[in-house]
Amino acid sequence: MLATVLYGPGDVRFEDVAEPKILKPTDAVIKLSATCICGSDLWPYRGLQPMEGPAHMGHEYCGVVVEVGSAVRTVRPGQFVVGSFCLSDNTCPHCRFGFQSSCEQREFMPGAQAPYARVPLADGTLVATEEMPPDDLIPSLLATSDVLGTGWYAANAARVQPGSTVVVVGDGAVGLMGVLAAKQMGAERIIAMSRHKSRQDLALEYGATDIVSERDEAGIARIKELTKGVGADSVLECVGSQQSMQQALRCTRPGGMIGYVGVPHGVELDGQALFFSQTGMLGGPAPVRRFLPDLIDMVLERRINPGKVFDLELPIADVAEGYRAMDERRAIKTLLRV
């Protein structure tokens, strides 16, 4: 079959690869209904993350089960399923504690920018819907696989409460999903930090009450001004850079929480400054599996529409253009139709 392979910075190819097959009794093979490009895929695409040879790309997925291994019990061929980018057994102590992204058997989903994909640990990773969903909900169901689940975790980790003030650092797809999540969790004020009109507009649609376009010292000063010098109760750090982390730390009030989900690149923390900030921090790879059942239900009930974050849709054969569009910030997030 044809699938997406990254050979090096800027070198994305849609080429022949071996079709996936059952390798372990706990595997499933699915036919994807859609897949997409993640902001984290841009790190190796831009040469900012080391690679060990060509990489089969894609970790966000939803589709129909076509085959299962002999040990799989919770899903069957013909069912529509969504799975997390983190593969987990959902039974180990960390999974039972709600941190499936730290599963003792954890793997990261590879090769999902393709027509078919193998899903290890299928019983613990995949969530099936009762019926085949309508086509117009596919983008939103796909979003639950990673970007929505990650934005939701950022808000959960930052302990967003009804009536609270929230700052979202980062206006990419995850940051926008963080805005959506904070709104659903009852935040009264949601301040989105963004410098791009299309992203600002979507943030407002998802529930942002204020937009701050300034960065660095000016951005921090603006947040302090909006919060009368106090800072935010909860801050969602959705980028992973030194600049974004510093903004998050300095926008959070004493006793507030930072939920950080941007994969860190060059982030260093000053221990003494952190000590005197009295700021809590929780983050890491999102335990999407914890939230999947509820998020899927919210999508199927049309209470939320995370699929709007996909502002570019392409056939999967044009995946290289999807990468270029996101790299050049011509698109927030690219949906690939299989």
ZIJOUR-V241724 format. One record per residue. N is the residue number from 1. D_CENTER is the distance of its C-alpha to the mean C-alpha in whole Angstrom. Layout:
((N	D_CENTER) (N	D_CENTER))
This chain:
((1	27) (2	25) (3	22) (4	19) (5	21) (6	20) (7	23) (8	23) (9	22) (10	22) (11	23) (12	21) (13	23) (14	23) (15	26) (16	28) (17	26) (18	27) (19	26) (20	24) (21	27) (22	27) (23	27) (24	27) (25	28) (26	25) (27	23) (28	22) (29	22) (30	21) (31	21) (32	18) (33	18) (34	16) (35	13) (36	11) (37	11) (38	8) (39	8) (40	9) (41	11) (42	13) (43	14) (44	17) (45	18) (46	19) (47	21) (48	19) (49	18) (50	21) (51	21) (52	24) (53	25) (54	23) (55	20) (56	19) (57	15) (58	12) (59	10) (60	9) (61	12) (62	14) (63	18) (64	21) (65	23) (66	26) (67	27) (68	26) (69	28) (70	31) (71	29) (72	26) (73	27) (74	25) (75	24) (76	26) (77	27) (78	26) (79	24) (80	20) (81	17) (82	14) (83	12) (84	10) (85	9) (86	11) (87	14) (88	17) (89	20) (90	19) (91	23) (92	23) (93	24) (94	20) (95	19) (96	21) (97	21) (98	17) (99	15) (100	15) (101	13) (102	16) (103	18) (104	21) (105	21) (106	17) (107	16) (108	13) (109	13) (110	15) (111	17) (112	15) (113	15) (114	19) (115	21) (116	21) (117	19) (118	20) (119	18) (120	20) (121	20) (122	20) (123	21) (124	19) (125	16) (126	16) (127	17) (128	20) (129	20) (130	24) (131	25) (132	24) (133	21) (134	23) (135	21) (136	20) (137	18) (138	16) (139	13) (140	12) (141	12) (142	10) (143	8) (144	8) (145	7) (146	4) (147	2) (148	5) (149	6) (150	4) (151	6) (152	9) (153	9) (154	10) (155	12) (156	14) (157	14) (158	16) (159	18) (160	18) (161	21) (162	23) (163	25) (164	23) (165	22) (166	19) (167	18) (168	14) (169	14) (170	13) (171	13) (172	10) (173	7) (174	5) (175	9) (176	10) (177	8) (178	9) (179	13) (180	13) (181	12) (182	15) (183	17) (184	17) (185	18) (186	21) (187	20) (188	23) (189	23) (190	19) (191	20) (192	17) (193	18) (194	18) (195	21) (196	20) (197	21) (198	19) (199	16) (200	19) (201	20) (202	17) (203	16) (204	19) (205	19) (206	16) (207	18) (208	19) (209	22) (210	23) (211	22) (212	22) (213	23) (214	24) (215	23) (216	25) (217	28) (218	28) (219	24) (220	25) (221	29) (222	27) (223	25) (224	28) (225	30) (226	28) (227	28) (228	32) (229	31) (230	29) (231	26) (232	23) (233	22) (234	19) (235	17) (236	13) (237	12) (238	9) (239	11) (240	13) (241	16) (242	20) (243	20) (244	17) (245	18) (246	21) (247	21) (248	19) (249	21) (250	24) (251	23) (252	23) (253	26) (254	28) (255	26) (256	23) (257	20) (258	17) (259	13) (260	12) (261	8) (262	9) (263	11) (264	14) (265	17) (266	20) (267	19) (268	23) (269	24) (270	27) (271	28) (272	31) (273	29) (274	26) (275	29) (276	31) (277	28) (278	28) (279	24) (280	22) (281	19) (282	16) (283	13) (284	11) (285	9) (286	8) (287	10) (288	9) (289	12) (290	14) (291	12) (292	12) (293	16) (294	16) (295	13) (296	15) (297	18) (298	17) (299	16) (300	19) (301	21) (302	20) (303	19) (304	16) (305	15) (306	11) (307	12) (308	14) (309	11) (310	13) (311	16) (312	17) (313	18) (314	20) (315	21) (316	20) (317	23) (318	22) (319	19) (320	21) (321	21) (322	17) (323	17) (324	19) (325	18) (326	15) (327	17) (328	20) (329	17) (330	19) (331	16) (332	13) (333	11) (334	13) (335	14) (336	16) (337	19) (338	20))
